Amino acid sequence: MTRENTGGDSSALEWFKSSYSSNDGPECVEVASARSAVYVRDSKDLAGSQLGFTSAAWADFVPYASGSASGS
């Protein structure tokens, strides 16, 4: 995992807001996919830090986040 601060220059990425986020709620998460990583950011702080994950790490994480992993 990497932590990056792009200074708001993320125009090359296409961000998608989580379906679990609402426009007026506190849980606002966006995700963007690039060739070498998947990035996550707080949609209320577009110029803030972003977390970057390798594609393999993201693929391992998603089942747990969606609650579909065994034992959840």
LINUR-V780696 format. One record per pair of residues at least 12 apart in sequence whose ideal C-beta (glycine too) atoms are under 10 Angstrom apart, sorted by sequence separation. I is the first residue (numbers start at 1). J is the second residue. If there is no record, write none. Layout:
BEGIN
i & j
I & J
I & J
END
This chain:
BEGIN
i & j
17 & 29
18 & 30
29 & 41
30 & 42
31 & 43
39 & 51
40 & 52
16 & 29
17 & 30
18 & 31
28 & 41
29 & 42
30 & 43
37 & 50
38 & 51
39 & 52
40 & 53
16 & 30
17 & 31
28 & 42
29 & 43
30 & 44
37 & 51
38 & 52
39 & 53
15 & 30
16 & 31
27 & 42
28 & 43
29 & 44
37 & 52
38 & 53
14 & 30
15 & 31
16 & 32
26 & 42
27 & 43
28 & 44
30 & 46
36 & 52
37 & 53
38 & 54
13 & 30
14 & 31
15 & 32
16 & 33
28 & 45
37 & 54
38 & 55
13 & 31
14 & 32
15 & 33
26 & 44
32 & 50
34 & 52
36 & 54
37 & 55
40 & 58
13 & 32
14 & 33
31 & 50
36 & 55
38 & 57
39 & 58
10 & 30
12 & 32
13 & 33
14 & 34
23 & 43
30 & 50
31 & 51
32 & 52
35 & 55
37 & 57
38 & 58
13 & 34
34 & 55
37 & 58
38 & 59
40 & 61
10 & 32
12 & 34
18 & 40
21 & 43
31 & 53
33 & 55
21 & 44
38 & 61
10 & 34
13 & 37
15 & 39
38 & 62
15 & 40
18 & 43
33 & 58
13 & 39
15 & 41
17 & 43
16 & 43
31 & 58
13 & 41
15 & 43
10 & 39
10 & 41
15 & 46
31 & 62
4 & 37
6 & 39
2 & 37
4 & 39
6 & 41
15 & 50
1 & 37
10 & 46
29 & 65
2 & 39
4 & 41
8 & 45
10 & 47
13 & 50
8 & 46
9 & 47
1 & 40
8 & 47
6 & 46
7 & 47
8 & 48
10 & 50
6 & 47
7 & 48
5 & 47
6 & 48
5 & 48
6 & 49
5 & 49
6 & 50
4 & 49
5 & 50
20 & 65
3 & 49
4 & 50
20 & 66
3 & 50
4 & 51
18 & 65
2 & 50
3 & 51
4 & 52
2 & 51
3 & 52
1 & 51
2 & 52
1 & 52
2 & 53
1 & 53
2 & 54
1 & 54
1 & 57
1 & 58
1 & 61
END
